[in-house]
Amino acid sequence: MRKRGLLAVLLVVVMTVLCGCGGMSTEDAQSYAKSVLDASYKGEFAKYMEWTKSSEEEAKELYEGNIDVTMKEAGFSDLGLSEEMTENYRQLFLDMIKLAKYDVGEAKEASDDAFTIDVTVEPFIAFEGLQDEVNTAVTEELTNVEQIPSDEEINQMVFQKMYELMAERIAAPVYGDPTTVTITVKPDADNVYYIAQEDMTALDDALFPADKF
């Protein structure tokens, strides 16, 4: 399982491009950045649609479609999980990213017509210790079986237990101390503004730290 497997958040990279050219004010940059985050994490598209001149159908298609990329990167297709289990995880990811807690600060002018924005985030830490808890539960369950399960059956067992524990934690989210991530809204060669993928990745890592479980 790769680092960004079960805790992967939908980095809607395609959705971070601002359609239209021309200058931008600090207020515009802040509004645009918030619209991208709200669309990426909350599934709230109204402001994003205004900025990008896209339809609600297009925005939803991108938002929903990127979960399939997340599922693929997590390796679900190679684990032999049931269709029901795979769909359960898909919905779990969607529920989880809506728990993202962030506050978009004021934009500040930077060089080359760019703007920097400090985003205060509260990391979702409810999954700390999850792996150990899953391992313990599955080990206990395996001690009571009469016949050694197949690899596919063990995978199903592990992911079923992990799903149950993750669902409990999502229902009662726990957050860590606030931290700040600086993102940049900048124009490309055609003067079209966007947020770089690396900034969105840094924000995602801060919101849902994957190295604590």
N, C-alpha and C positions, 0 to 999 in steps of 0.2 A: 504494500500500500504506500503510495507516495505521500509526501508531507501534506500536500493540499488535497488529500483524498476526502475523508469523511467530513472535514471541516471546511472544505472548499466553498467559497462564497462566489456568487455569480458576478464576475468582473465583466460588466457589460461594456467591453471595450468598443464594440461597434457603436454603442450609444453615447460615447463620450465626445463625439465630433459635433461641433456647433455649425450648423448650416448657415450660410450667409457670410458676407464679408463686411469690411468696414471697421471703424474704430469701436472701442469698448470702454465704458466707464468702470470705475471700481464697483459701483452698485450693480452694473450689468454682470461683471465677472463673478461677484458673490452669488447673485441670483442664478446664473448659469451653472456654477459649480454645485449649488444646492439642488438644482433640478436634476443634475446627473446622478448625484448620490441618492436622491429620493427615488428616482427611476430605477437605479441599479439595486438598491437594497429594499426599499419599501413597496416597490411596484406602483408608485404614484407618478402618473405620467403627464398631468395637466401642464405644468410649467415646462417640462422637457419638450412636450409637443409644440408649445409656443416657440421655444428657442430653436428647435430643429425643423420646424414646419413639417413634422411627420404626423401621420394619422395615429389614432389610438390602436388600431389594428396592427400597424407596423411596429409600434412601441411594444405592445404586448407580445408580438411574435418574437421579437428580439429577446425580451425578458424571459419568456418561457423557453425559447429555443436554446438559450445558453445553459440551462440546467442540464440539457442532454450532453453538452460538452463536459460539464462538471462530472456527470455520471460516468462518462467514458474515461476521463482522466483518472477517476477514482478506481477504475478497473472493474466495475460491476459486471460488465459483459463477460469477463473471464473467470468469474467466481462460481458460476453455476447456481446462482441464487434463483429462487422462484420469481415468476413475473410479479406476483403480489408483493413479495419482499422488495423487489427493485422499485416498484411504484411507491411503496411505503417510504423508502428512503428519499425518493424524488420529492415527495410532499414534505418530508422532514426538513430537507434543505431549504425549501421555499419558506417554511415556517420559521426556520432559524434565522435566515438573513433579515427577516422583518424585525428581528429583535435588535438589530444594529442601533447603537446609541452614539450619536455624534452631533456636534454643534458647529456649524460653518461660520467662521469668524469673518471680519471685514477684509476685503481685498486690499492689497497694497501694490502700488505701481512698482514694477521692476524694470530691468533693461529690455530693450528690443520689443517694446509694446506688450510685454508679458505682465502678469499679475501673480503675486504669491498670496496664498490664503492659508491661515492656520486653522486646522480642523481639530477640535477637541473631541477625543473619543474615549468611551468607557469600554474596556475590553470585556468581552463575554468569556468568563472563566469557569462556567458551570461544568465544563468537561474535564477539569483537572482531576487526575487520578482515575479517569474512566477506564483506561486500558487495563490497569491492575484489577479493577473491580470486575471487568469482563472476564479476564483470565481466571480469576478465583472462582467465579460463578460457573464457568464452563468446565473447569477442572473438577469441581464438585459434582457436576452433572455427569461427567464421563466416568467417574468412579462407580456410578450406580448402574452402568449399562452392562449387559451380558455379552454383547457382541460389539467389537470395535467398529465404529461407523466409518463410512467412506469419507474421503477428503471433501466431497461435495456436501455430505451430511454434516460434517464438522463445520464447514463454512457457513452453512445455513444456521447451525446452532449458535455460532459465534455472532453472526450478524443479527440474529433474532434477539439475543441478549443485549447486544450493543444498541439495537434500535429501541428496546424497552427502556434502557437506562437513559439514552439520549432524549427520548420523548418526555421522560420525567423531568429532566433538567431544563428542557425548553419550556415546559409548563411552569417552572419556577426558576426563571433566569437569575443568575448571579453575575455581578460585574466587579471588575477590579478598579484600581485607582485610575483617574483620568490621565491621559497622556495626549501629546500634541503631535500631529502629523502635518507637515507643510506640503501643500500641493500647488502646482503652477498651472494657470490658464494662459496659454500662449498661442500665437498665430503660426501657421505653417507658411510655406513659401507662397501660397496663394492667399495669405491673410485670412485663412479660416481658423477660428479658434478651437482649441481642443485641450483635453487633459491627458497627459502622457500615461501610457500603460503602467510604467514603473511607479508612478505616483498612486495610481489606483491599487496596485499590488501592495504597496507599503501601507496604504490605508486599510486594506483588507486584512493584512497580517496583524495590524494593531487592533482592529475590531474583533477578530476571531483568532487569537494566537493559537497555533497548532502545536507548539513545542512544549506545552505544559501538561500533556497527558500521554 
